[in-house]
Amino acid sequence: MTFGEKLKVVRLSLNLSQTELAKRTGISERSLYSYEQAGILPRSSNLRKIASALNVSVSYLMDEEETDPHKNIEHELYIANSRNQFGYKGAREATDILSRTTALFAGGELDDEAKELFFQSLMEVYLDSKQEARSKFTPRQRARRTKADTEK
């Protein structure tokens, strides 16, 4: 199924009109209509809003072969959380961590629940360490350190 077809099927399965989805996402009805009917793909920020409002993963909406609406949804939530707290650099780092650790389990013996628990724990550690670093090193402190380093 194409993005537009999946969008419409999921929206209707939740008994949502385009108007209701527009209110939930902040995306115009006209844009939603064009996504469903004209095959136009939304920009990434709108795609994330739609996936969140419909409680499906972005990868489900974008991959025509994917049939599991919740595939990778936890990963996407962690990345979105990183983006909200630490900006695009944080999201990029979170994506990198997830992709590197996924390789650890390729062909491994862990079941999906154990893998998910590992990823959740890893992302919590990552977010906690980023928050701690942010509290220790405010922009003013970084500027002072940089100035002190250049004066040496």
Backbone as JSON Lines, residues from 0, in Angstrom:
{"i":0,"aa":"M","n":[0.84,-1.19,0.0],"ca":[0.0,0.0,0.0],"c":[0.88,1.25,0.0]}
{"i":1,"aa":"T","n":[0.43,2.26,-0.68],"ca":[1.17,3.52,-0.72],"c":[0.94,4.31,0.57]}
{"i":2,"aa":"F","n":[1.73,5.36,0.75],"ca":[1.57,6.22,1.92],"c":[0.14,6.73,2.03]}
{"i":3,"aa":"G","n":[-0.39,7.27,0.94],"ca":[-1.74,7.83,0.95],"c":[-2.8,6.8,1.3]}
{"i":4,"aa":"E","n":[-2.65,5.59,0.77],"ca":[-3.61,4.53,1.06],"c":[-3.55,4.14,2.54]}
{"i":5,"aa":"K","n":[-2.33,4.0,3.06],"ca":[-2.18,3.65,4.48],"c":[-2.76,4.74,5.37]}
{"i":6,"aa":"L","n":[-2.47,5.98,5.02],"ca":[-2.98,7.11,5.8],"c":[-4.5,7.05,5.88]}
{"i":7,"aa":"K","n":[-5.13,6.85,4.75],"ca":[-6.6,6.82,4.7],"c":[-7.15,5.61,5.48]}
{"i":8,"aa":"V","n":[-6.56,4.43,5.29],"ca":[-7.04,3.23,5.97],"c":[-6.93,3.38,7.48]}
{"i":9,"aa":"V","n":[-5.79,3.85,7.96],"ca":[-5.6,4.0,9.41],"c":[-6.53,5.08,9.96]}
{"i":10,"aa":"R","n":[-6.64,6.19,9.25],"ca":[-7.52,7.29,9.69],"c":[-8.95,6.79,9.82]}
{"i":11,"aa":"L","n":[-9.43,6.06,8.8],"ca":[-10.8,5.56,8.83],"c":[-10.99,4.47,9.89]}
{"i":12,"aa":"S","n":[-9.96,3.67,10.13],"ca":[-10.08,2.63,11.15],"c":[-10.22,3.24,12.55]}
{"i":13,"aa":"L","n":[-9.73,4.46,12.71],"ca":[-9.87,5.18,13.98],"c":[-11.12,6.07,13.99]}
{"i":14,"aa":"N","n":[-11.93,5.96,12.93],"ca":[-13.14,6.77,12.78],"c":[-12.85,8.27,12.84]}
{"i":15,"aa":"L","n":[-11.76,8.66,12.19],"ca":[-11.4,10.07,12.14],"c":[-11.69,10.64,10.76]}
{"i":16,"aa":"S","n":[-12.26,11.81,10.74],"ca":[-12.42,12.52,9.47],"c":[-11.12,13.26,9.19]}
{"i":17,"aa":"Q","n":[-10.97,13.75,7.98],"ca":[-9.8,14.56,7.67],"c":[-9.79,15.83,8.53]}
{"i":18,"aa":"T","n":[-10.96,16.36,8.82],"ca":[-11.08,17.54,9.67],"c":[-10.55,17.26,11.07]}
{"i":19,"aa":"E","n":[-10.94,16.11,11.63],"ca":[-10.49,15.75,12.97],"c":[-8.98,15.51,13.0]}
{"i":20,"aa":"L","n":[-8.46,14.84,11.97],"ca":[-7.02,14.61,11.91],"c":[-6.27,15.93,11.75]}
{"i":21,"aa":"A","n":[-6.85,16.82,10.97],"ca":[-6.23,18.14,10.8],"c":[-6.13,18.87,12.14]}
{"i":22,"aa":"K","n":[-7.17,18.79,12.96],"ca":[-7.15,19.42,14.27],"c":[-6.1,18.79,15.18]}
{"i":23,"aa":"R","n":[-5.98,17.46,15.13],"ca":[-5.01,16.76,15.98],"c":[-3.57,17.06,15.6]}
{"i":24,"aa":"T","n":[-3.34,17.28,14.32],"ca":[-1.96,17.42,13.84],"c":[-1.55,18.87,13.57]}
{"i":25,"aa":"G","n":[-2.52,19.73,13.35],"ca":[-2.19,21.1,12.96],"c":[-1.86,21.21,11.47]}
{"i":26,"aa":"I","n":[-2.17,20.18,10.73],"ca":[-1.94,20.15,9.28],"c":[-3.27,20.47,8.61]}
{"i":27,"aa":"S","n":[-3.23,21.24,7.55],"ca":[-4.48,21.64,6.9],"c":[-5.19,20.45,6.27]}
{"i":28,"aa":"E","n":[-6.51,20.56,6.2],"ca":[-7.31,19.51,5.55],"c":[-6.9,19.35,4.09]}
{"i":29,"aa":"R","n":[-6.59,20.45,3.47],"ca":[-6.19,20.41,2.06],"c":[-4.92,19.57,1.88]}
{"i":30,"aa":"S","n":[-3.96,19.75,2.8],"ca":[-2.73,18.96,2.74],"c":[-3.03,17.49,2.96]}
{"i":31,"aa":"L","n":[-3.85,17.19,3.97],"ca":[-4.2,15.79,4.23],"c":[-4.88,15.16,3.02]}
{"i":32,"aa":"Y","n":[-5.76,15.91,2.4],"ca":[-6.43,15.42,1.2],"c":[-5.4,15.11,0.11]}
{"i":33,"aa":"S","n":[-4.45,16.02,-0.08],"ca":[-3.44,15.81,-1.14],"c":[-2.55,14.61,-0.81]}
{"i":34,"aa":"Y","n":[-2.28,14.35,0.47],"ca":[-1.49,13.18,0.85],"c":[-2.26,11.9,0.5]}
{"i":35,"aa":"E","n":[-3.55,11.89,0.8],"ca":[-4.36,10.69,0.57],"c":[-4.69,10.47,-0.9]}
{"i":36,"aa":"Q","n":[-5.04,11.53,-1.59],"ca":[-5.58,11.38,-2.94],"c":[-4.58,11.61,-4.07]}
{"i":37,"aa":"A","n":[-3.63,12.52,-3.87],"ca":[-2.74,12.89,-4.97],"c":[-1.37,12.23,-4.89]}
{"i":38,"aa":"G","n":[-1.14,11.45,-3.86],"ca":[0.14,10.77,-3.75],"c":[1.29,11.67,-3.33]}
{"i":39,"aa":"I","n":[0.97,12.83,-2.81],"ca":[2.01,13.75,-2.36],"c":[2.5,13.28,-0.99]}
{"i":40,"aa":"L","n":[3.81,13.32,-0.79],"ca":[4.38,12.93,0.49],"c":[4.62,14.17,1.35]}
{"i":41,"aa":"P","n":[4.32,14.08,2.63],"ca":[4.52,15.23,3.52],"c":[5.99,15.42,3.87]}
{"i":42,"aa":"R","n":[6.34,16.62,4.31],"ca":[7.69,16.83,4.81],"c":[7.82,16.08,6.13]}
{"i":43,"aa":"S","n":[9.02,15.9,6.59],"ca":[9.28,15.02,7.73],"c":[8.56,15.47,9.01]}
{"i":44,"aa":"S","n":[8.46,16.76,9.24],"ca":[7.79,17.21,10.47],"c":[6.3,16.86,10.42]}
{"i":45,"aa":"N","n":[5.66,17.0,9.28],"ca":[4.24,16.63,9.15],"c":[4.07,15.11,9.21]}
{"i":46,"aa":"L","n":[5.01,14.4,8.67],"ca":[4.96,12.94,8.71],"c":[4.99,12.45,10.16]}
{"i":47,"aa":"R","n":[5.86,13.04,10.97],"ca":[5.93,12.65,12.39],"c":[4.64,13.01,13.12]}
{"i":48,"aa":"K","n":[4.05,14.16,12.79],"ca":[2.78,14.56,13.43],"c":[1.66,13.58,13.08]}
{"i":49,"aa":"I","n":[1.61,13.17,11.83],"ca":[0.57,12.23,11.38],"c":[0.75,10.88,12.07]}
{"i":50,"aa":"A","n":[1.98,10.37,12.06],"ca":[2.24,9.08,12.68],"c":[1.88,9.11,14.17]}
{"i":51,"aa":"S","n":[2.23,10.19,14.83],"ca":[1.93,10.31,16.26],"c":[0.42,10.35,16.5]}
{"i":52,"aa":"A","n":[-0.29,11.13,15.72],"ca":[-1.74,11.26,15.88],"c":[-2.47,9.95,15.6]}
{"i":53,"aa":"L","n":[-1.93,9.14,14.69],"ca":[-2.56,7.87,14.34],"c":[-1.99,6.69,15.14]}
{"i":54,"aa":"N","n":[-0.98,6.98,15.97],"ca":[-0.33,5.95,16.78],"c":[0.23,4.82,15.92]}
{"i":55,"aa":"V","n":[0.92,5.2,14.86],"ca":[1.63,4.25,14.0],"c":[3.05,4.77,13.82]}
{"i":56,"aa":"S","n":[3.92,3.93,13.31],"ca":[5.29,4.36,13.09],"c":[5.43,5.05,11.74]}
{"i":57,"aa":"V","n":[6.41,5.92,11.66],"ca":[6.73,6.58,10.39],"c":[7.16,5.54,9.38]}
{"i":58,"aa":"S","n":[7.94,4.56,9.84],"ca":[8.42,3.54,8.91],"c":[7.27,2.74,8.32]}
{"i":59,"aa":"Y","n":[6.22,2.51,9.1],"ca":[5.04,1.81,8.56],"c":[4.4,2.65,7.45]}
{"i":60,"aa":"L","n":[4.23,3.93,7.69],"ca":[3.58,4.79,6.7],"c":[4.41,4.92,5.42]}
{"i":61,"aa":"M","n":[5.73,4.95,5.56],"ca":[6.58,5.22,4.4],"c":[6.99,3.97,3.61]}
{"i":62,"aa":"D","n":[7.0,2.82,4.25],"ca":[7.43,1.59,3.59],"c":[6.21,0.87,3.01]}
{"i":63,"aa":"E","n":[6.11,0.83,1.7],"ca":[4.94,0.22,1.05],"c":[4.81,-1.27,1.36]}
{"i":64,"aa":"E","n":[5.9,-1.93,1.71],"ca":[5.88,-3.36,2.0],"c":[5.56,-3.67,3.46]}
{"i":65,"aa":"E","n":[5.71,-2.68,4.34],"ca":[5.53,-2.92,5.78],"c":[4.06,-3.1,6.12]}
{"i":66,"aa":"T","n":[3.78,-4.14,6.92],"ca":[2.4,-4.41,7.31],"c":[2.15,-4.22,8.81]}
{"i":67,"aa":"D","n":[3.22,-4.06,9.59],"ca":[3.09,-3.86,11.04],"c":[3.07,-2.37,11.34]}
{"i":68,"aa":"P","n":[1.92,-1.82,11.75],"ca":[1.83,-0.37,11.98],"c":[2.67,0.13,13.15]}
{"i":69,"aa":"H","n":[3.14,-0.78,14.0],"ca":[3.91,-0.35,15.16],"c":[5.4,-0.69,15.06]}
{"i":70,"aa":"K","n":[5.83,-1.16,13.91],"ca":[7.24,-1.51,13.75],"c":[8.1,-0.26,13.93]}
{"i":71,"aa":"N","n":[9.11,-0.38,14.77],"ca":[10.07,0.69,15.06],"c":[9.46,1.89,15.8]}
{"i":72,"aa":"I","n":[8.25,1.77,16.29],"ca":[7.61,2.92,16.92],"c":[8.35,3.36,18.18]}
{"i":73,"aa":"E","n":[8.88,2.41,18.95],"ca":[9.63,2.76,20.16],"c":[10.9,3.52,19.8]}
{"i":74,"aa":"H","n":[11.58,3.06,18.76],"ca":[12.8,3.75,18.33],"c":[12.48,5.18,17.9]}
{"i":75,"aa":"E","n":[11.4,5.32,17.15],"ca":[11.01,6.64,16.68],"c":[10.65,7.57,17.84]}
{"i":76,"aa":"L","n":[10.04,7.01,18.88],"ca":[9.7,7.82,20.06],"c":[10.96,8.29,20.77]}
{"i":77,"aa":"Y","n":[11.96,7.42,20.89],"ca":[13.22,7.81,21.53],"c":[13.91,8.91,20.73]}
{"i":78,"aa":"I","n":[13.9,8.75,19.43],"ca":[14.55,9.75,18.58],"c":[13.8,11.07,18.66]}
{"i":79,"aa":"A","n":[12.48,11.02,18.66],"ca":[11.69,12.25,18.79],"c":[11.94,12.9,20.14]}
{"i":80,"aa":"N","n":[12.04,12.11,21.2],"ca":[12.34,12.63,22.52],"c":[13.71,13.3,22.53]}
{"i":81,"aa":"S","n":[14.68,12.67,21.89],"ca":[16.02,13.26,21.79],"c":[15.98,14.57,21.02]}
{"i":82,"aa":"R","n":[15.2,14.6,19.94],"ca":[15.08,15.82,19.13],"c":[14.45,16.95,19.94]}
{"i":83,"aa":"N","n":[13.43,16.61,20.73],"ca":[12.76,17.63,21.54],"c":[13.67,18.18,22.63]}
{"i":84,"aa":"Q","n":[14.45,17.3,23.25],"ca":[15.3,17.74,24.35],"c":[16.62,18.34,23.89]}
{"i":85,"aa":"F","n":[17.21,17.79,22.82],"ca":[18.56,18.17,22.46],"c":[18.73,18.64,21.02]}
{"i":86,"aa":"G","n":[17.64,18.82,20.31],"ca":[17.71,19.31,18.95],"c":[18.07,18.22,17.95]}
{"i":87,"aa":"Y","n":[18.38,18.66,16.74],"ca":[18.64,17.71,15.66],"c":[19.94,16.93,15.87]}
{"i":88,"aa":"K","n":[20.92,17.56,16.52],"ca":[22.16,16.84,16.81],"c":[21.89,15.67,17.76]}
{"i":89,"aa":"G","n":[21.07,15.9,18.77],"ca":[20.7,14.83,19.69],"c":[19.95,13.72,18.99]}
{"i":90,"aa":"A","n":[19.06,14.08,18.08],"ca":[18.31,13.07,17.32],"c":[19.25,12.27,16.43]}
{"i":91,"aa":"R","n":[20.21,12.94,15.83],"ca":[21.18,12.26,14.97],"c":[22.02,11.28,15.8]}
{"i":92,"aa":"E","n":[22.44,11.72,16.99],"ca":[23.22,10.84,17.87],"c":[22.39,9.64,18.32]}
{"i":93,"aa":"A","n":[21.12,9.87,18.67],"ca":[20.25,8.77,19.1],"c":[20.05,7.78,17.96]}
{"i":94,"aa":"T","n":[19.87,8.28,16.76],"ca":[19.72,7.4,15.59],"c":[20.97,6.56,15.39]}
{"i":95,"aa":"D","n":[22.12,7.19,15.54],"ca":[23.38,6.49,15.38],"c":[23.53,5.39,16.43]}
{"i":96,"aa":"I","n":[23.2,5.69,17.68],"ca":[23.28,4.7,18.75],"c":[22.37,3.52,18.45]}
{"i":97,"aa":"L","n":[21.13,3.81,18.06],"ca":[20.19,2.72,17.77],"c":[20.65,1.86,16.6]}
{"i":98,"aa":"S","n":[21.17,2.48,15.57],"ca":[21.59,1.68,14.41],"c":[22.81,0.84,14.74]}
{"i":99,"aa":"R","n":[23.73,1.38,15.54],"ca":[24.92,0.6,15.92],"c":[24.56,-0.57,16.83]}
{"i":100,"aa":"T","n":[23.66,-0.34,17.77],"ca":[23.31,-1.43,18.68],"c":[22.41,-2.46,18.01]}
{"i":101,"aa":"T","n":[21.67,-2.06,17.01],"ca":[20.85,-3.02,16.26],"c":[21.76,-4.06,15.61]}
{"i":102,"aa":"A","n":[22.9,-3.63,15.15],"ca":[23.85,-4.56,14.53],"c":[24.32,-5.62,15.52]}
{"i":103,"aa":"L","n":[24.35,-5.3,16.8],"ca":[24.76,-6.27,17.81],"c":[23.84,-7.5,17.83]}
{"i":104,"aa":"F","n":[22.57,-7.28,17.49],"ca":[21.59,-8.33,17.62],"c":[21.26,-9.03,16.31]}
{"i":105,"aa":"A","n":[21.9,-8.65,15.26],"ca":[21.64,-9.31,13.98],"c":[22.01,-10.78,14.1]}
{"i":106,"aa":"G","n":[21.02,-11.64,14.04],"ca":[21.25,-13.07,14.16],"c":[21.47,-13.53,15.59]}
{"i":107,"aa":"G","n":[21.19,-12.66,16.55],"ca":[21.42,-13.0,17.95],"c":[20.35,-13.9,18.53]}
{"i":108,"aa":"E","n":[20.5,-14.21,19.8],"ca":[19.6,-15.14,20.47],"c":[18.51,-14.44,21.29]}
{"i":109,"aa":"L","n":[18.54,-13.14,21.42],"ca":[17.56,-12.43,22.23],"c":[16.21,-12.36,21.54]}
{"i":110,"aa":"D","n":[15.13,-12.5,22.32],"ca":[13.81,-12.33,21.73],"c":[13.5,-10.83,21.62]}
{"i":111,"aa":"D","n":[12.42,-10.51,20.93],"ca":[12.09,-9.1,20.68],"c":[11.88,-8.32,21.97]}
{"i":112,"aa":"E","n":[11.28,-8.92,22.98],"ca":[11.03,-8.23,24.24],"c":[12.34,-7.86,24.93]}
{"i":113,"aa":"A","n":[13.3,-8.77,24.93],"ca":[14.61,-8.5,25.54],"c":[15.35,-7.42,24.77]}
{"i":114,"aa":"K","n":[15.28,-7.47,23.45],"ca":[15.91,-6.42,22.63],"c":[15.3,-5.06,22.93]}
{"i":115,"aa":"E","n":[13.99,-5.01,23.02],"ca":[13.3,-3.75,23.28],"c":[13.68,-3.2,24.65]}
{"i":116,"aa":"L","n":[13.79,-4.06,25.64],"ca":[14.21,-3.65,26.98],"c":[15.63,-3.09,26.94]}
{"i":117,"aa":"F","n":[16.5,-3.74,26.18],"ca":[17.87,-3.25,26.04],"c":[17.87,-1.86,25.41]}
{"i":118,"aa":"F","n":[17.15,-1.7,24.3],"ca":[17.11,-0.41,23.62],"c":[16.54,0.68,24.53]}
{"i":119,"aa":"Q","n":[15.5,0.35,25.26],"ca":[14.9,1.31,26.17],"c":[15.9,1.74,27.24]}
{"i":120,"aa":"S","n":[16.6,0.79,27.81],"ca":[17.6,1.09,28.83],"c":[18.73,1.94,28.25]}
{"i":121,"aa":"L","n":[19.18,1.57,27.08],"ca":[20.26,2.31,26.43],"c":[19.85,3.76,26.16]}
{"i":122,"aa":"M","n":[18.64,3.95,25.67],"ca":[18.19,5.32,25.38],"c":[17.99,6.12,26.66]}
{"i":123,"aa":"E","n":[17.56,5.49,27.73],"ca":[17.41,6.21,29.0],"c":[18.78,6.68,29.5]}
{"i":124,"aa":"V","n":[19.77,5.81,29.39],"ca":[21.13,6.19,29.79],"c":[21.62,7.34,28.92]}
{"i":125,"aa":"Y","n":[21.4,7.24,27.63],"ca":[21.81,8.3,26.7],"c":[21.16,9.63,27.06]}
{"i":126,"aa":"L","n":[19.84,9.62,27.24],"ca":[19.13,10.86,27.55],"c":[19.56,11.43,28.9]}
{"i":127,"aa":"D","n":[19.76,10.56,29.89],"ca":[20.22,11.02,31.2],"c":[21.6,11.66,31.12]}
{"i":128,"aa":"S","n":[22.51,11.03,30.36],"ca":[23.86,11.59,30.25],"c":[23.86,12.91,29.48]}
{"i":129,"aa":"K","n":[23.03,13.02,28.48],"ca":[22.92,14.3,27.75],"c":[22.39,15.39,28.67]}
{"i":130,"aa":"Q","n":[21.4,15.05,29.47],"ca":[20.82,16.03,30.39],"c":[21.85,16.45,31.43]}
{"i":131,"aa":"E","n":[22.6,15.5,31.95],"ca":[23.63,15.81,32.94],"c":[24.71,16.71,32.34]}
{"i":132,"aa":"A","n":[25.13,16.39,31.12],"ca":[26.13,17.22,30.45],"c":[25.6,18.63,30.22]}
{"i":133,"aa":"R","n":[24.35,18.73,29.86],"ca":[23.75,20.04,29.63],"c":[23.73,20.86,30.92]}
{"i":134,"aa":"S","n":[23.43,20.21,32.05],"ca":[23.38,20.95,33.32],"c":[24.78,21.34,33.8]}
{"i":135,"aa":"K","n":[25.78,20.52,33.52],"ca":[27.15,20.83,33.93],"c":[27.79,21.89,33.05]}
{"i":136,"aa":"F","n":[27.5,21.83,31.79],"ca":[28.17,22.7,30.83],"c":[27.18,23.6,30.13]}
{"i":137,"aa":"T","n":[26.8,24.67,30.8],"ca":[25.91,25.65,30.18],"c":[26.69,26.4,29.11]}
{"i":138,"aa":"P","n":[26.03,27.07,28.2],"ca":[26.75,27.81,27.16],"c":[27.77,28.81,27.74]}
{"i":139,"aa":"R","n":[27.43,29.43,28.86],"ca":[28.32,30.39,29.47],"c":[29.59,29.7,29.98]}
{"i":140,"aa":"Q","n":[29.44,28.53,30.6],"ca":[30.59,27.79,31.09],"c":[31.47,27.32,29.92]}
{"i":141,"aa":"R","n":[30.85,26.89,28.84],"ca":[31.62,26.48,27.67],"c":[32.41,27.64,27.1]}
{"i":142,"aa":"A","n":[31.77,28.82,27.07],"ca":[32.45,30.0,26.54],"c":[33.65,30.35,27.41]}
{"i":143,"aa":"R","n":[33.49,30.27,28.74],"ca":[34.6,30.56,29.65],"c":[35.74,29.57,29.44]}
{"i":144,"aa":"R","n":[35.4,28.29,29.31],"ca":[36.44,27.27,29.1],"c":[37.16,27.5,27.79]}
{"i":145,"aa":"T","n":[36.42,27.81,26.75],"ca":[37.03,28.06,25.45],"c":[37.95,29.27,25.52]}
{"i":146,"aa":"K","n":[37.5,30.34,26.2],"ca":[38.31,31.55,26.33],"c":[39.55,31.25,27.14]}
{"i":147,"aa":"A","n":[39.41,30.49,28.22],"ca":[40.56,30.14,29.05],"c":[41.55,29.29,28.27]}
{"i":148,"aa":"D","n":[41.06,28.38,27.45],"ca":[41.94,27.52,26.65],"c":[42.71,28.33,25.62]}
{"i":149,"aa":"T","n":[42.07,29.32,25.02],"ca":[42.74,30.12,23.99],"c":[43.76,31.09,24.58]}
{"i":150,"aa":"E","n":[43.55,31.47,25.85],"ca":[44.48,32.39,26.49],"c":[45.77,31.71,26.93]}
{"i":151,"aa":"K","n":[45.76,30.39,27.02],"ca":[46.95,29.64,27.48],"c":[48.01,29.65,26.47]}
